[in-house]
Amino acid sequence: MAAQRYVEDIDDFLDGLKLPEKEVPICMRGDLQAKFEQLEADLEAARRGPDSDTLASSDSSARKIAQEIEALQAEMQEHVRVFWLRALPRKAWSDLIKEHPPRKQDAPADFNRDKFPVAALAECSVKPSLSQEQAGKVVDRLTQGQWATLWNAILELNGGSGEVPFSYSASAILQATSRS
């Protein structure tokens, strides 16, 4: 673990301060999800079926379905588009909340649940750059699940602690390889 370094010069600190960013992938071909789920169910049935003794069998129906799933995943991946989001400084975030005060039906939220999330998407979206009107169109066209993915990313970016994250997986792998 690196030794802590104290802030010595506030101007250097502020000049080096970068806001958190996150890329959020959205698959534009949600219509393929049902096909994927059906193939997954077919695969499970084929794996349990009397004619499939192993998954490795090249002529097994399970293998054929698995190949269909991989092809479908590749097709879906071709239709993934990424939103690049950046957190707002604390004051800009709180000012944005104040610009969209809660209505009675928004309780317990401290903002208008219809307008604030759209404004937050517009303000946090780096790529693409969005007007509020464009952000509203995006929100209106996404599924609830897709919107939840974007909205949760916006909330995480603007509510995160700013601490250096720790990876248990990376640490475990490095400890295991250093013993070898």
OpenMM code with the backbone's topology and positions (N, CA, C; nanometers):
from openmm import Vec3, app, unit

residues = "MET ALA ALA GLN ARG TYR VAL GLU ASP ILE ASP ASP PHE LEU ASP GLY LEU LYS LEU PRO GLU LYS GLU VAL PRO ILE CYS MET ARG GLY ASP LEU GLN ALA LYS PHE GLU GLN LEU GLU ALA ASP LEU GLU ALA ALA ARG ARG GLY PRO ASP SER ASP THR LEU ALA SER SER ASP SER SER ALA ARG LYS ILE ALA GLN GLU ILE GLU ALA LEU GLN ALA GLU MET GLN GLU HIS VAL ARG VAL PHE TRP LEU ARG ALA LEU PRO ARG LYS ALA TRP SER ASP LEU ILE LYS GLU HIS PRO PRO ARG LYS GLN ASP ALA PRO ALA ASP PHE ASN ARG ASP LYS PHE PRO VAL ALA ALA LEU ALA GLU CYS SER VAL LYS PRO SER LEU SER GLN GLU GLN ALA GLY LYS VAL VAL ASP ARG LEU THR GLN GLY GLN TRP ALA THR LEU TRP ASN ALA ILE LEU GLU LEU ASN GLY GLY SER GLY GLU VAL PRO PHE SER TYR SER ALA SER ALA ILE LEU GLN ALA THR SER ARG SER".split()
positions = [
    Vec3(0.0853, -0.1180, 0.0000),
    Vec3(0.0000, 0.0000, 0.0000),
    Vec3(0.0893, 0.1235, 0.0000),
    Vec3(0.0573, 0.2194, -0.0850),
    Vec3(0.1363, 0.3415, -0.0984),
    Vec3(0.1169, 0.4299, 0.0247),
    Vec3(0.2230, 0.5028, 0.0558),
    Vec3(0.2164, 0.5962, 0.1683),
    Vec3(0.1211, 0.7103, 0.1331),
    Vec3(0.0480, 0.7568, 0.2316),
    Vec3(-0.0447, 0.8670, 0.2078),
    Vec3(0.0330, 0.9944, 0.1805),
    Vec3(-0.0156, 1.0692, 0.0856),
    Vec3(0.0454, 1.1976, 0.0523),
    Vec3(-0.0555, 1.3063, 0.0863),
    Vec3(-0.0135, 1.3997, 0.1668),
    Vec3(-0.1021, 1.5075, 0.2086),
    Vec3(-0.1061, 1.6172, 0.1032),
    Vec3(-0.2181, 1.6867, 0.0984),
    Vec3(-0.2309, 1.8002, 0.0084),
    Vec3(-0.1384, 1.9096, 0.0595),
    Vec3(-0.0437, 1.9472, -0.0244),
    Vec3(0.0506, 2.0534, 0.0120),
    Vec3(0.0121, 2.1857, -0.0536),
    Vec3(-0.0330, 2.1766, -0.1785),
    Vec3(-0.0674, 2.2961, -0.2560),
    Vec3(-0.2077, 2.2774, -0.3129),
    Vec3(-0.3000, 2.3593, -0.2659),
    Vec3(-0.4393, 2.3423, -0.3069),
    Vec3(-0.4576, 2.3642, -0.4560),
    Vec3(-0.3806, 2.4543, -0.5166),
    Vec3(-0.3923, 2.4768, -0.6611),
    Vec3(-0.3484, 2.3532, -0.7391),
    Vec3(-0.2403, 2.2896, -0.6966),
    Vec3(-0.1965, 2.1651, -0.7621),
    Vec3(-0.3031, 2.0568, -0.7461),
    Vec3(-0.3614, 2.0499, -0.6267),
    Vec3(-0.4664, 1.9515, -0.6018),
    Vec3(-0.5843, 1.9747, -0.6960),
    Vec3(-0.6320, 2.0976, -0.7024),
    Vec3(-0.7472, 2.1290, -0.7868),
    Vec3(-0.7166, 2.1104, -0.9348),
    Vec3(-0.5943, 2.1434, -0.9770),
    Vec3(-0.5561, 2.1254, -1.1173),
    Vec3(-0.5523, 1.9775, -1.1564),
    Vec3(-0.5180, 1.8921, -1.0626),
    Vec3(-0.5068, 1.7498, -1.0913),
    Vec3(-0.6338, 1.6705, -1.0658),
    Vec3(-0.7353, 1.7355, -1.0123),
    Vec3(-0.8590, 1.6671, -0.9762),
    Vec3(-0.9415, 1.6334, -1.1002),
    Vec3(-0.9732, 1.5076, -1.1172),
    Vec3(-1.0544, 1.4608, -1.2298),
    Vec3(-1.1824, 1.3997, -1.1746),
    Vec3(-1.2929, 1.4281, -1.2403),
    Vec3(-1.4214, 1.3735, -1.1980),
    Vec3(-1.4343, 1.2279, -1.2440),
    Vec3(-1.5038, 1.1463, -1.1657),
    Vec3(-1.5225, 1.0064, -1.2048),
    Vec3(-1.6007, 0.9951, -1.3357),
    Vec3(-1.5658, 0.8928, -1.4129),
    Vec3(-1.6320, 0.8664, -1.5399),
    Vec3(-1.6676, 0.7190, -1.5484),
    Vec3(-1.7637, 0.6890, -1.6330),
    Vec3(-1.8064, 0.5506, -1.6499),
    Vec3(-1.8655, 0.5329, -1.7883),
    Vec3(-1.8364, 0.4191, -1.8484),
    Vec3(-1.8978, 0.3831, -1.9757),
    Vec3(-2.0121, 0.2867, -1.9471),
    Vec3(-2.1273, 0.3125, -2.0095),
    Vec3(-2.2463, 0.2308, -1.9868),
    Vec3(-2.2929, 0.1734, -2.1205),
    Vec3(-2.2738, 0.0430, -2.1408),
    Vec3(-2.3174, -0.0185, -2.2662),
    Vec3(-2.4674, -0.0494, -2.2641),
    Vec3(-2.5325, -0.0226, -2.3773),
    Vec3(-2.6745, -0.0517, -2.3940),
    Vec3(-2.6903, -0.1270, -2.5261),
    Vec3(-2.7538, -0.2428, -2.5216),
    Vec3(-2.7811, -0.3187, -2.6436),
    Vec3(-2.9069, -0.2620, -2.7082),
    Vec3(-2.8918, -0.2166, -2.8317),
    Vec3(-3.0038, -0.1567, -2.9041),
    Vec3(-3.1011, -0.2614, -2.9570),
    Vec3(-3.0632, -0.3873, -2.9542),
    Vec3(-3.1484, -0.4934, -3.0076),
    Vec3(-3.2068, -0.5758, -2.8937),
    Vec3(-3.2830, -0.5101, -2.8117),
    Vec3(-3.3510, -0.5791, -2.7028),
    Vec3(-3.4503, -0.6826, -2.7521),
    Vec3(-3.4911, -0.6686, -2.8786),
    Vec3(-3.5852, -0.7649, -2.9354),
    Vec3(-3.5243, -0.9046, -2.9455),
    Vec3(-3.3930, -0.9136, -2.9411),
    Vec3(-3.3266, -1.0440, -2.9492),
    Vec3(-3.3190, -1.1147, -2.8140),
    Vec3(-3.3535, -1.0453, -2.7070),
    Vec3(-3.3460, -1.1026, -2.5734),
    Vec3(-3.4352, -1.2255, -2.5592),
    Vec3(-3.5567, -1.2202, -2.6132),
    Vec3(-3.6479, -1.3347, -2.6032),
    Vec3(-3.5910, -1.4563, -2.6749),
    Vec3(-3.5298, -1.4326, -2.7898),
    Vec3(-3.4672, -1.5432, -2.8639),
    Vec3(-3.3534, -1.6044, -2.7815),
    Vec3(-3.2745, -1.5173, -2.7176),
    Vec3(-3.1646, -1.5639, -2.6328),
    Vec3(-3.2185, -1.6498, -2.5182),
    Vec3(-3.3225, -1.6008, -2.4519),
    Vec3(-3.3795, -1.6735, -2.3386),
    Vec3(-3.4364, -1.8082, -2.3816),
    Vec3(-3.4985, -1.8127, -2.4996),
    Vec3(-3.5514, -1.9391, -2.5504),
    Vec3(-3.4382, -2.0370, -2.5802),
    Vec3(-3.3323, -1.9884, -2.6402),
    Vec3(-3.2171, -2.0752, -2.6678),
    Vec3(-3.1542, -2.1276, -2.5383),
    Vec3(-3.1477, -2.0425, -2.4383),
    Vec3(-3.0952, -2.0859, -2.3077),
    Vec3(-3.1820, -2.1984, -2.2503),
    Vec3(-3.3138, -2.1838, -2.2598),
    Vec3(-3.4054, -2.2883, -2.2113),
    Vec3(-3.3892, -2.4152, -2.2944),
    Vec3(-3.3755, -2.3999, -2.4258),
    Vec3(-3.3546, -2.5155, -2.5127),
    Vec3(-3.2236, -2.5868, -2.4780),
    Vec3(-3.1213, -2.5086, -2.4480),
    Vec3(-2.9914, -2.5670, -2.4126),
    Vec3(-3.0023, -2.6483, -2.2839),
    Vec3(-3.0701, -2.5916, -2.1867),
    Vec3(-3.0863, -2.6639, -2.0596),
    Vec3(-3.1634, -2.7934, -2.0818),
    Vec3(-3.2674, -2.7897, -2.1633),
    Vec3(-3.3455, -2.9099, -2.1927),
    Vec3(-3.2602, -3.0118, -2.2681),
    Vec3(-3.1792, -2.9650, -2.3619),
    Vec3(-3.0941, -3.0562, -2.4384),
    Vec3(-2.9877, -3.1211, -2.3492),
    Vec3(-2.9388, -3.0462, -2.2536),
    Vec3(-2.8370, -3.1014, -2.1624),
    Vec3(-2.8958, -3.2102, -2.0737),
    Vec3(-3.0228, -3.2003, -2.0445),
    Vec3(-3.0883, -3.2998, -1.9592),
    Vec3(-3.1483, -3.4149, -2.0389),
    Vec3(-3.1582, -3.3972, -2.1710),
    Vec3(-3.2243, -3.4953, -2.2562),
    Vec3(-3.1515, -3.6279, -2.2617),
    Vec3(-3.2236, -3.7350, -2.2987),
    Vec3(-3.1673, -3.8697, -2.3010),
    Vec3(-3.0622, -3.8904, -2.4104),
    Vec3(-3.0665, -3.8071, -2.5159),
    Vec3(-2.9736, -3.8293, -2.6262),
    Vec3(-2.8446, -3.7490, -2.6145),
    Vec3(-2.8289, -3.6735, -2.5075),
    Vec3(-2.7062, -3.5942, -2.4943),
    Vec3(-2.6250, -3.6451, -2.3772),
    Vec3(-2.5309, -3.7324, -2.4081),
    Vec3(-2.4498, -3.7890, -2.3013),
    Vec3(-2.3382, -3.6960, -2.2573),
    Vec3(-2.2874, -3.6104, -2.3474),
    Vec3(-2.1838, -3.5141, -2.3086),
    Vec3(-2.2017, -3.3852, -2.3874),
    Vec3(-2.1578, -3.2768, -2.3282),
    Vec3(-2.1601, -3.1486, -2.3986),
    Vec3(-2.0531, -3.1454, -2.5069),
    Vec3(-1.9492, -3.2249, -2.4935),
    Vec3(-1.8392, -3.2222, -2.5879),
    Vec3(-1.8723, -3.2936, -2.7177),
    Vec3(-1.9745, -3.3704, -2.7202),
    Vec3(-2.0127, -3.4443, -2.8410),
    Vec3(-2.0418, -3.3462, -2.9537),
    Vec3(-1.9688, -3.3589, -3.0657),
    Vec3(-1.9806, -3.2624, -3.1740),
    Vec3(-2.1164, -3.2685, -3.2417),
    Vec3(-2.1865, -3.3815, -3.2357),
    Vec3(-2.3158, -3.3907, -3.3012),
    Vec3(-2.4322, -3.3748, -3.2041),
    Vec3(-2.4046, -3.3378, -3.0826),
    Vec3(-2.5127, -3.3239, -2.9849),
    Vec3(-2.5959, -3.1997, -3.0126),
    Vec3(-2.7227, -3.2072, -2.9786),
    Vec3(-2.8101, -3.0909, -2.9962),
    Vec3(-2.7670, -2.9784, -2.9024),
    Vec3(-2.7122, -3.0133, -2.7883),
    Vec3(-2.6660, -2.9105, -2.6945),
    Vec3(-2.5551, -2.8280, -2.7580),
    Vec3(-2.4645, -2.8937, -2.8257),
    Vec3(-2.3548, -2.8205, -2.8899),
    Vec3(-2.4085, -2.7274, -2.9985),
    Vec3(-2.5034, -2.7752, -3.0765),
    Vec3(-2.5618, -2.6935, -3.1820),
    Vec3(-2.6303, -2.5702, -3.1226),
    Vec3(-2.7048, -2.5899, -3.0159),
    Vec3(-2.7738, -2.4774, -2.9509),
    Vec3(-2.6722, -2.3800, -2.8914),
    Vec3(-2.5669, -2.4337, -2.8329),
    Vec3(-2.4617, -2.3478, -2.7767),
    Vec3(-2.3996, -2.2606, -2.8857),
    Vec3(-2.3804, -2.3175, -3.0036),
    Vec3(-2.3268, -2.2394, -3.1156),
    Vec3(-2.4262, -2.1311, -3.1591),
    Vec3(-2.5546, -2.1625, -3.1567),
    Vec3(-2.6559, -2.0630, -3.1898),
    Vec3(-2.6539, -1.9485, -3.0881),
    Vec3(-2.6358, -1.9856, -2.9617),
    Vec3(-2.6293, -1.8833, -2.8562),
    Vec3(-2.5091, -1.7925, -2.8787),
    Vec3(-2.3943, -1.8505, -2.9077),
    Vec3(-2.2749, -1.7691, -2.9320),
    Vec3(-2.2944, -1.6762, -3.0509),
    Vec3(-2.3557, -1.7263, -3.1572),
    Vec3(-2.3810, -1.6428, -3.2753),
    Vec3(-2.4770, -1.5293, -3.2406),
    Vec3(-2.5788, -1.5595, -3.1626),
    Vec3(-2.6750, -1.4573, -3.1216),
    Vec3(-2.6082, -1.3528, -3.0317),
    Vec3(-2.5230, -1.3985, -2.9402),
    Vec3(-2.4512, -1.3037, -2.8544),
    Vec3(-2.3639, -1.2110, -2.9382),
    Vec3(-2.2974, -1.2661, -3.0391),
    Vec3(-2.2141, -1.1838, -3.1271),
    Vec3(-2.2998, -1.0822, -3.2015),
    Vec3(-2.4165, -1.1263, -3.2492),
    Vec3(-2.5068, -1.0347, -3.3186),
    Vec3(-2.5521, -0.9234, -3.2252),
    Vec3(-2.5885, -0.9585, -3.1034),
    Vec3(-2.6325, -0.8580, -3.0070),
    Vec3(-2.5180, -0.7623, -2.9745),
    Vec3(-2.3967, -0.8158, -2.9607),
    Vec3(-2.2802, -0.7330, -2.9276),
    Vec3(-2.2554, -0.6274, -3.0353),
    Vec3(-2.2840, -0.6614, -3.1611),
    Vec3(-2.2675, -0.5650, -3.2703),
    Vec3(-2.3603, -0.4453, -3.2543),
    Vec3(-2.4660, -0.4625, -3.1771),
    Vec3(-2.5650, -0.3565, -3.1599),
    Vec3(-2.5542, -0.2879, -3.0237),
    Vec3(-2.4429, -0.3076, -2.9550),
    Vec3(-2.4208, -0.2389, -2.8281),
    Vec3(-2.3625, -0.1008, -2.8570),
    Vec3(-2.4195, -0.0012, -2.7945),
    Vec3(-2.3682, 0.1349, -2.8017),
    Vec3(-2.3396, 0.1802, -2.6593),
    Vec3(-2.2368, 0.2623, -2.6450),
    Vec3(-2.1877, 0.3010, -2.5124),
    Vec3(-2.2141, 0.4489, -2.4859),
    Vec3(-2.2710, 0.4760, -2.3691),
    Vec3(-2.2827, 0.6125, -2.3193),
    Vec3(-2.1625, 0.6375, -2.2283),
    Vec3(-2.0936, 0.7473, -2.2512),
    Vec3(-1.9805, 0.7854, -2.1675),
    Vec3(-2.0310, 0.8948, -2.0742),
    Vec3(-2.0323, 0.8644, -1.9458),
    Vec3(-2.0859, 0.9559, -1.8444),
    Vec3(-1.9745, 1.0104, -1.7558),
    Vec3(-1.9935, 1.1326, -1.7075),
    Vec3(-1.8987, 1.1935, -1.6137),
    Vec3(-1.9777, 1.2571, -1.5001),
    Vec3(-1.9276, 1.2389, -1.3787),
    Vec3(-1.9910, 1.3001, -1.2608),
    Vec3(-1.9847, 1.4522, -1.2708),
    Vec3(-2.0756, 1.5145, -1.2013),
    Vec3(-2.0746, 1.6603, -1.1903),
    Vec3(-2.0059, 1.6991, -1.0595),
    Vec3(-1.9459, 1.8170, -1.0548),
    Vec3(-1.8962, 1.8646, -0.9250),
    Vec3(-2.0141, 1.8750, -0.8263),
    Vec3(-1.9859, 1.8633, -0.6974),
    Vec3(-2.0884, 1.8585, -0.5942),
    Vec3(-2.1881, 1.9737, -0.6057),
    Vec3(-2.1390, 2.0959, -0.6235),
    Vec3(-2.2289, 2.2112, -0.6304),
    Vec3(-2.3158, 2.2054, -0.7551),
    Vec3(-2.2603, 2.1657, -0.8669),
    Vec3(-2.3400, 2.1556, -0.9895),
    Vec3(-2.4505, 2.0514, -0.9717),
    Vec3(-2.4174, 1.9395, -0.9032),
    Vec3(-2.5166, 1.8342, -0.8774),
    Vec3(-2.6280, 1.8869, -0.7871),
    Vec3(-2.5897, 1.9531, -0.6769),
    Vec3(-2.6925, 2.0032, -0.5846),
    Vec3(-2.7743, 2.1157, -0.6485),
    Vec3(-2.7112, 2.1992, -0.7323),
    Vec3(-2.7856, 2.3037, -0.8033),
    Vec3(-2.8858, 2.2414, -0.9004),
    Vec3(-2.8463, 2.1341, -0.9661),
    Vec3(-2.9355, 2.0654, -1.0600),
    Vec3(-3.0565, 2.0078, -0.9860),
    Vec3(-3.0325, 1.9543, -0.8678),
    Vec3(-3.1429, 1.9035, -0.7855),
    Vec3(-3.2378, 2.0180, -0.7490),
    Vec3(-3.1807, 2.1311, -0.7089),
    Vec3(-3.2632, 2.2462, -0.6703),
    Vec3(-3.3454, 2.2997, -0.7876),
    Vec3(-3.2925, 2.2861, -0.9091),
    Vec3(-3.3654, 2.3316, -1.0282),
    Vec3(-3.4868, 2.2431, -1.0578),
    Vec3(-3.4931, 2.1264, -0.9937),
    Vec3(-3.6022, 2.0312, -1.0173),
    Vec3(-3.6596, 1.9854, -0.8838),
    Vec3(-3.7258, 2.0782, -0.8107),
    Vec3(-3.7755, 2.0462, -0.6766),
    Vec3(-3.8822, 1.9363, -0.6810),
    Vec3(-3.8905, 1.8622, -0.5716),
    Vec3(-3.9874, 1.7523, -0.5679),
    Vec3(-4.1306, 1.8017, -0.5628),
    Vec3(-4.2181, 1.7216, -0.6203),
    Vec3(-4.3619, 1.7427, -0.6073),
    Vec3(-4.4095, 1.6521, -0.4933),
    Vec3(-4.5314, 1.6676, -0.4538),
    Vec3(-4.5862, 1.5853, -0.3459),
    Vec3(-4.5697, 1.4363, -0.3763),
    Vec3(-4.5970, 1.3969, -0.5017),
    Vec3(-4.5917, 1.2548, -0.5380),
    Vec3(-4.4482, 1.2017, -0.5505),
    Vec3(-4.3470, 1.2895, -0.5402),
    Vec3(-4.2077, 1.2452, -0.5516),
    Vec3(-4.1486, 1.1999, -0.4184),
    Vec3(-4.2188, 1.2242, -0.3081),
    Vec3(-4.1662, 1.1862, -0.1762),
    Vec3(-4.1370, 1.0361, -0.1745),
    Vec3(-4.0292, 0.9924, -0.1170),
    Vec3(-3.9334, 1.0649, -0.0345),
    Vec3(-3.8164, 1.1257, -0.1123),
    Vec3(-3.8181, 1.1212, -0.2449),
    Vec3(-3.7089, 1.1796, -0.3231),
    Vec3(-3.7008, 1.3295, -0.2982),
    Vec3(-3.5786, 1.3834, -0.3080),
    Vec3(-3.5608, 1.5275, -0.2882),
    Vec3(-3.5534, 1.6012, -0.4219),
    Vec3(-3.6117, 1.5405, -0.5274),
    Vec3(-3.6132, 1.6002, -0.6599),
    Vec3(-3.7372, 1.5525, -0.7352),
    Vec3(-3.7667, 1.6210, -0.8435),
    Vec3(-3.8772, 1.5838, -0.9315),
    Vec3(-3.8350, 1.4574, -1.0056),
    Vec3(-3.9044, 1.3468, -0.9802),
    Vec3(-3.8625, 1.2175, -1.0348),
    Vec3(-3.8843, 1.2046, -1.1848),
    Vec3(-3.9608, 1.2937, -1.2435),
    Vec3(-3.9783, 1.2910, -1.3885),
    Vec3(-3.8732, 1.3760, -1.4599),
    Vec3(-3.8440, 1.4925, -1.4057),
    Vec3(-3.7586, 1.5883, -1.4769),
    Vec3(-3.6113, 1.5824, -1.4382),
    Vec3(-3.5816, 1.5605, -1.3106),
    Vec3(-3.4415, 1.5624, -1.2684),
    Vec3(-3.3561, 1.4532, -1.3340),
    Vec3(-3.4012, 1.3285, -1.3396),
    Vec3(-3.3162, 1.2261, -1.4025),
    Vec3(-3.2828, 1.2572, -1.5487),
    Vec3(-3.3776, 1.3145, -1.6211),
    Vec3(-3.3531, 1.3522, -1.7606),
    Vec3(-3.2466, 1.4619, -1.7658),
    Vec3(-3.2604, 1.5620, -1.6792),
    Vec3(-3.1624, 1.6711, -1.6734),
    Vec3(-3.0247, 1.6173, -1.6331),
    Vec3(-3.0228, 1.5230, -1.5388),
    Vec3(-2.8954, 1.4654, -1.4950),
    Vec3(-2.8281, 1.3889, -1.6087),
    Vec3(-2.9064, 1.3139, -1.6867),
    Vec3(-2.8493, 1.2438, -1.8018),
    Vec3(-2.7892, 1.3439, -1.8998),
    Vec3(-2.8623, 1.4505, -1.9284),
    Vec3(-2.8116, 1.5520, -2.0212),
    Vec3(-2.6818, 1.6141, -1.9700),
    Vec3(-2.6758, 1.6424, -1.8419),
    Vec3(-2.5571, 1.7074, -1.7849),
    Vec3(-2.4378, 1.6128, -1.7697),
    Vec3(-2.4642, 1.4861, -1.7434),
    Vec3(-2.3553, 1.3902, -1.7181),
    Vec3(-2.3053, 1.3201, -1.8447),
    Vec3(-2.3818, 1.3259, -1.9516),
    Vec3(-2.3437, 1.2552, -2.0732),
    Vec3(-2.2335, 1.3307, -2.1477),
    Vec3(-2.1172, 1.2669, -2.1568),
    Vec3(-2.0039, 1.3240, -2.2286),
    Vec3(-2.0143, 1.2879, -2.3769),
    Vec3(-2.0399, 1.1606, -2.3995),
    Vec3(-2.0546, 1.1108, -2.5359),
    Vec3(-2.1695, 1.0137, -2.5385),
    Vec3(-2.2778, 1.0446, -2.6038),
    Vec3(-2.2982, 1.1649, -2.6832),
    Vec3(-2.3280, 1.2850, -2.5942),
    Vec3(-2.3029, 1.4027, -2.6465),
    Vec3(-2.3446, 1.5246, -2.5786),
    Vec3(-2.4948, 1.5385, -2.6035),
    Vec3(-2.5704, 1.5554, -2.4957),
    Vec3(-2.7162, 1.5559, -2.5078),
    Vec3(-2.7776, 1.6858, -2.4569),
    Vec3(-2.8746, 1.7364, -2.5302),
    Vec3(-2.9596, 1.8432, -2.4783),
    Vec3(-3.0623, 1.7748, -2.3876),
    Vec3(-3.1354, 1.8539, -2.3089),
    Vec3(-3.2396, 1.7945, -2.2249),
    Vec3(-3.3481, 1.7307, -2.3110),
    Vec3(-3.3774, 1.7913, -2.4246),
    Vec3(-3.4781, 1.7346, -2.5131),
    Vec3(-3.4321, 1.5972, -2.5645),
    Vec3(-3.3063, 1.5879, -2.6059),
    Vec3(-3.2535, 1.4601, -2.6543),
    Vec3(-3.2499, 1.3569, -2.5425),
    Vec3(-3.2093, 1.4005, -2.4232),
    Vec3(-3.2055, 1.3087, -2.3085),
    Vec3(-3.3451, 1.2561, -2.2789),
    Vec3(-3.4440, 1.3422, -2.2888),
    Vec3(-3.5832, 1.2995, -2.2677),
    Vec3(-3.6259, 1.1945, -2.3685),
    Vec3(-3.5851, 1.2118, -2.4940),
    Vec3(-3.6176, 1.1133, -2.5970),
    Vec3(-3.5501, 0.9796, -2.5672),
    Vec3(-3.4259, 0.9847, -2.5208),
    Vec3(-3.3541, 0.8610, -2.4848),
    Vec3(-3.4285, 0.7894, -2.3726),
    Vec3(-3.4608, 0.8628, -2.2671),
    Vec3(-3.5286, 0.8036, -2.1517),
    Vec3(-3.6633, 0.7443, -2.1928),
    Vec3(-3.7345, 0.8133, -2.2792),
    Vec3(-3.8657, 0.7649, -2.3222),
    Vec3(-3.8590, 0.6387, -2.4073),
    Vec3(-3.7492, 0.6158, -2.4755),
    Vec3(-3.7378, 0.5014, -2.5664),
    Vec3(-3.6748, 0.3779, -2.5031),
    Vec3(-3.5993, 0.3973, -2.3957),
    Vec3(-3.5334, 0.2842, -2.3303),
    Vec3(-3.6338, 0.2003, -2.2526),
    Vec3(-3.6002, 0.0745, -2.2325),
    Vec3(-3.6796, -0.0078, -2.1408),
    Vec3(-3.6506, 0.0382, -1.9989),
    Vec3(-3.7325, -0.0062, -1.9045),
    Vec3(-3.7076, 0.0284, -1.7644),
    Vec3(-3.5713, -0.0248, -1.7200),
    Vec3(-3.5364, -0.1447, -1.7658),
    Vec3(-3.4072, -0.2033, -1.7290),
    Vec3(-3.2896, -0.1256, -1.7855),
    Vec3(-3.2999, -0.0856, -1.9125),
    Vec3(-3.1921, -0.0074, -1.9739),
    Vec3(-3.1786, 0.1276, -1.9051),
    Vec3(-3.2924, 0.1909, -1.8777),
    Vec3(-3.2885, 0.3200, -1.8088),
    Vec3(-3.2301, 0.3039, -1.6688),
    Vec3(-3.2689, 0.1973, -1.5987),
    Vec3(-3.2152, 0.1744, -1.4637),
    Vec3(-3.0629, 0.1614, -1.4674),
    Vec3(-3.0115, 0.0974, -1.5706),
    Vec3(-2.8659, 0.0835, -1.5845),
    Vec3(-2.8001, 0.2205, -1.5974),
    Vec3(-2.8544, 0.3053, -1.6842),
    Vec3(-2.7987, 0.4402, -1.7015),
    Vec3(-2.8157, 0.5246, -1.5751),
    Vec3(-2.9357, 0.5237, -1.5197),
    Vec3(-2.9652, 0.6057, -1.4013),
    Vec3(-2.8787, 0.5642, -1.2822),
    Vec3(-2.8643, 0.4336, -1.2614),
    Vec3(-2.7801, 0.3869, -1.1503),
    Vec3(-2.6351, 0.4296, -1.1693),
    Vec3(-2.5874, 0.4288, -1.2936),
    Vec3(-2.4507, 0.4746, -1.3198),
    Vec3(-2.4364, 0.6229, -1.2861),
    Vec3(-2.5364, 0.7020, -1.3216),
    Vec3(-2.5338, 0.8453, -1.2904),
    Vec3(-2.5313, 0.8663, -1.1388),
    Vec3(-2.6153, 0.7913, -1.0679),
    Vec3(-2.6188, 0.8041, -0.9214),
    Vec3(-2.4876, 0.7591, -0.8579),
    Vec3(-2.4298, 0.6500, -0.9059),
    Vec3(-2.3017, 0.6018, -0.8524),
    Vec3(-2.1905, 0.7028, -0.8773),
    Vec3(-2.1869, 0.7594, -0.9966),
    Vec3(-2.0832, 0.8572, -1.0282),
    Vec3(-2.0916, 0.9786, -0.9370),
    Vec3(-2.2117, 1.0254, -0.9132),
    Vec3(-2.2293, 1.1490, -0.8365),
    Vec3(-2.2397, 1.1262, -0.6864),
    Vec3(-2.2505, 1.0022, -0.6445),
    Vec3(-2.2602, 0.9730, -0.5021),
    Vec3(-2.1446, 0.8911, -0.4495),
    Vec3(-2.0471, 0.8629, -0.5353),
    Vec3(-1.9338, 0.7798, -0.4945),
    Vec3(-1.8419, 0.8506, -0.3970),
    Vec3(-1.7611, 0.7726, -0.3308),
    Vec3(-1.6766, 0.8254, -0.2241),
    Vec3(-1.5462, 0.8874, -0.2736),
    Vec3(-1.4988, 0.8483, -0.3894),
    Vec3(-1.3712, 0.9005, -0.4375),
    Vec3(-1.2515, 0.8265, -0.3830),
    Vec3(-1.2758, 0.7185, -0.3094),
    Vec3(-1.1642, 0.6388, -0.2575),
    Vec3(-1.1079, 0.5500, -0.3678),
    Vec3(-0.9830, 0.5108, -0.3520),
    Vec3(-0.9227, 0.4183, -0.4472),
    Vec3(-0.9862, 0.2821, -0.4253),
    Vec3(-1.0423, 0.2224, -0.5304),
    Vec3(-1.1070, 0.0911, -0.5131),
    Vec3(-1.0041, -0.0187, -0.4887),
    Vec3(-1.0498, -0.1278, -0.4303),
    Vec3(-0.9637, -0.2427, -0.4037),
    Vec3(-1.0220, -0.3635, -0.4749),
    Vec3(-0.9378, -0.4376, -0.5446),
    Vec3(-0.9821, -0.5567, -0.6150),
    Vec3(-0.9365, -0.6806, -0.5395),
    Vec3(-1.0330, -0.7515, -0.4801),
    Vec3(-1.0009, -0.8758, -0.4109),
    Vec3(-0.9529, -0.9813, -0.5102),
    Vec3(-1.0121, -0.9837, -0.6290),
    Vec3(-0.9737, -1.0820, -0.7305),
    Vec3(-0.8285, -1.0626, -0.7728),
    Vec3(-0.7915, -0.9390, -0.8043),
    Vec3(-0.6541, -0.9118, -0.8463),
    Vec3(-0.5561, -0.9446, -0.7343),
    Vec3(-0.5921, -0.9080, -0.6129),
    Vec3(-0.5047, -0.9358, -0.4987),
    Vec3(-0.4853, -1.0859, -0.4793),
    Vec3(-0.5937, -1.1624, -0.4894),
    Vec3(-0.5848, -1.3076, -0.4716),
    Vec3(-0.4984, -1.3708, -0.5797),
    Vec3(-0.5149, -1.3268, -0.7046),
    Vec3(-0.4348, -1.3822, -0.8134),
    Vec3(-0.2880, -1.3494, -0.7936),
    Vec3(-0.2567, -1.2267, -0.7574),
    Vec3(-0.1172, -1.1870, -0.7386),
    Vec3(-0.0545, -1.2582, -0.6195),
    Vec3(-0.1313, -1.2774, -0.5131),
    Vec3(-0.0785, -1.3513, -0.3987),
    Vec3(-0.0526, -1.4966, -0.4353),
    Vec3(-0.1417, -1.5563, -0.5112),
    Vec3(-0.1258, -1.6967, -0.5512),
    Vec3(-0.0058, -1.7145, -0.6447),
    Vec3(0.0143, -1.6195, -0.7364),
    Vec3(0.1259, -1.6331, -0.8305),
    Vec3(0.2581, -1.5995, -0.7657),
    Vec3(0.2580, -1.5184, -0.6603),
    Vec3(0.3849, -1.4860, -0.5938),
    Vec3(0.4343, -1.6034, -0.5091),
    Vec3(0.3448, -1.6944, -0.4712),
    Vec3(0.3825, -1.8125, -0.3946),
    Vec3(0.4377, -1.9237, -0.4828),
    Vec3(0.4046, -1.9169, -0.6104),
    Vec3(0.4458, -2.0239, -0.7029),
    Vec3(0.5923, -2.0182, -0.7352),
] * unit.nanometer
topology = app.Topology()
chain = topology.addChain("A")
for resn in residues:
    res = topology.addResidue(resn, chain)
    for name in ("N", "CA", "C"):
        topology.addAtom(name, app.Element.getBySymbol(name[0]), res)
